[in-house]
Amino acid sequence: MAGTIDKKFYSKVLLFGEYSVIQHSMGLCIPYTLFDGKLTFRRDNTAVIDPELKAFSLFIKQLIDNNQLTYQFDITSFEFDISQGLFFDSTIPQGYGVGSSGALVAAVFDRYEQENHTNLDISKLKKIFAQLESHFHGASSGVDPLISYLNSPILIKSKNELGSVTIPSFPKGKGGIFLLNTKRSRKTEPLVNLFLEKVTNDKFDEVCESELKPITNDCIKNFLEADTTSLLVNFKKLSEFQFEHLSPMIPKLYRDLWIEGINTDDYFLKLCGAGGGGFLMGITRDFQKVKQVLSAHEIRLLLSF
């Protein structure tokens, strides 16, 4: 059954796993309800054709013509609605790593797929979404649309194993995890390609395998156990690793801020997604203090503890 027009699909945040998931570490991703998008028609009833949706419909039509879809998709209705002014009304910033294209894919799939996918295996849904989102990125894991579609946190345990997970209740205190807005968009593909090029170097590949992967797994374990003491220790290790080995992904204007947090222990920063811009993620023992220290920047509390 087709989904409804005006149904909201939320953005996402990759808490842990940027780049390390390429090395098959664990990854933890959550819906982020601050931003959302929905398929809707223009209020003035003008049949202005949305170029993004039109291009997406042509991509899906080609997949259908080549017998590459594994499910029934109502391309006729999708094309007709686009001709009547359908567009994706979204507050999700593009190029910020919070899943703008993922939410669009989830919305289109929910509205126009013609089978009941409520009981479909998550890994199969992920493959469907990876195929659809490849239109936007050239390659996709399918995780971003999956999170928007299920509106549920996802734990990636391995390359072929993932599932919904419950975010624990944290004791209330002064600390927190926050997002810092660099106020600059970026493209994911060149940054991922840079990382893939770097891991062809055996020495870099080994340091990712021996350091980045276990640190990431420890952060996820600490988070899911609500062990904030250990999480702060391992988050700092992750921040130090990324500063040393992934500095090209850190916006130049934020490198001094990054190392200042490590040196003072006031806060620790890490990439949020591919880096290069968008959001950075931080953790602190005292969020009110960090609000003062980083008062020149736009920061938003994601989770308090």
Secondary structure in CASP SS format (residue, H / E / C, confidence):
PFRMAT SS
TARGET T0000
AUTHOR 0000-0000-0000
METHOD secondary structure of the structure
MODEL  1
M C 1.00
A C 1.00
G C 1.00
T C 1.00
I C 1.00
D C 1.00
K C 1.00
K C 1.00
F E 1.00
Y E 1.00
S E 1.00
K E 1.00
V E 1.00
L E 1.00
L E 1.00
F E 1.00
G C 1.00
E C 1.00
Y C 1.00
S H 1.00
V H 1.00
I H 1.00
Q H 1.00
H C 1.00
S C 1.00
M C 1.00
G E 1.00
L E 1.00
C E 1.00
I E 1.00
P E 1.00
Y E 1.00
T E 1.00
L E 1.00
F E 1.00
D E 1.00
G E 1.00
K E 1.00
L E 1.00
T E 1.00
F E 1.00
R C 1.00
R C 1.00
D C 1.00
N C 1.00
T C 1.00
A C 1.00
V C 1.00
I C 1.00
D C 1.00
P H 1.00
E H 1.00
L H 1.00
K H 1.00
A H 1.00
F H 1.00
S H 1.00
L H 1.00
F H 1.00
I H 1.00
K H 1.00
Q H 1.00
L H 1.00
I H 1.00
D H 1.00
N C 1.00
N C 1.00
Q C 1.00
L C 1.00
T C 1.00
Y C 1.00
Q C 1.00
F E 1.00
D C 1.00
I H 1.00
T H 1.00
S H 1.00
F H 1.00
E H 1.00
F H 1.00
D H 1.00
I H 1.00
S H 1.00
Q C 1.00
G C 1.00
L E 1.00
F E 1.00
F E 1.00
D E 1.00
S E 1.00
T C 1.00
I C 1.00
P C 1.00
Q C 1.00
G C 1.00
Y C 1.00
G C 1.00
V C 1.00
G C 1.00
S H 1.00
S H 1.00
G H 1.00
A H 1.00
L H 1.00
V H 1.00
A H 1.00
A H 1.00
V H 1.00
F H 1.00
D H 1.00
R H 1.00
Y H 1.00
E E 1.00
Q C 1.00
E C 1.00
N C 1.00
H C 1.00
T C 1.00
N C 1.00
L C 1.00
D C 1.00
I H 1.00
S H 1.00
K H 1.00
L H 1.00
K H 1.00
K H 1.00
I H 1.00
F H 1.00
A H 1.00
Q H 1.00
L H 1.00
E H 1.00
S H 1.00
H H 1.00
F H 1.00
H H 1.00
G C 1.00
A C 1.00
S C 1.00
S C 1.00
G C 1.00
V H 1.00
D H 1.00
P H 1.00
L H 1.00
I H 1.00
S H 1.00
Y H 1.00
L H 1.00
N C 1.00
S C 1.00
P C 1.00
I E 1.00
L E 1.00
I E 1.00
K E 1.00
S E 1.00
K C 1.00
N C 1.00
E E 1.00
L E 1.00
G E 1.00
S E 1.00
V C 1.00
T C 1.00
I C 1.00
P C 1.00
S C 1.00
F C 1.00
P C 1.00
K C 1.00
G C 1.00
K C 1.00
G C 1.00
G E 1.00
I E 1.00
F E 1.00
L E 1.00
L E 1.00
N E 1.00
T C 1.00
K C 1.00
R C 1.00
S C 1.00
R C 1.00
K C 1.00
T H 1.00
E H 1.00
P H 1.00
L H 1.00
V H 1.00
N H 1.00
L H 1.00
F H 1.00
L H 1.00
E H 1.00
K H 1.00
V C 1.00
T C 1.00
N C 1.00
D H 1.00
K H 1.00
F H 1.00
D H 1.00
E H 1.00
V H 1.00
C H 1.00
E H 1.00
S H 1.00
E H 1.00
L H 1.00
K H 1.00
P H 1.00
I H 1.00
T H 1.00
N H 1.00
D H 1.00
C H 1.00
I H 1.00
K H 1.00
N H 1.00
F H 1.00
L H 1.00
E C 1.00
A C 1.00
D C 1.00
T H 1.00
T H 1.00
S H 1.00
L H 1.00
L H 1.00
V H 1.00
N H 1.00
F H 1.00
K H 1.00
K H 1.00
L H 1.00
S H 1.00
E H 1.00
F H 1.00
Q H 1.00
F H 1.00
E H 1.00
H H 1.00
L C 1.00
S H 1.00
P H 1.00
M H 1.00
I C 1.00
P C 1.00
K H 1.00
L H 1.00
Y H 1.00
R H 1.00
D H 1.00
L H 1.00
W H 1.00
I H 1.00
E H 1.00
G H 1.00
I H 1.00
N H 1.00
T H 1.00
D C 1.00
D C 1.00
Y E 1.00
F E 1.00
L E 1.00
K E 1.00
L E 1.00
C C 1.00
G C 1.00
A C 1.00
G C 1.00
G C 1.00
G C 1.00
G C 1.00
F E 1.00
L E 1.00
M E 1.00
G E 1.00
I E 1.00
T E 1.00
R C 1.00
D C 1.00
F H 1.00
Q H 1.00
K H 1.00
V H 1.00
K H 1.00
Q H 1.00
V H 1.00
L C 1.00
S C 1.00
A C 1.00
H C 1.00
E E 1.00
I E 1.00
R E 1.00
L E 1.00
L E 1.00
L E 1.00
S E 1.00
F C 1.00
END
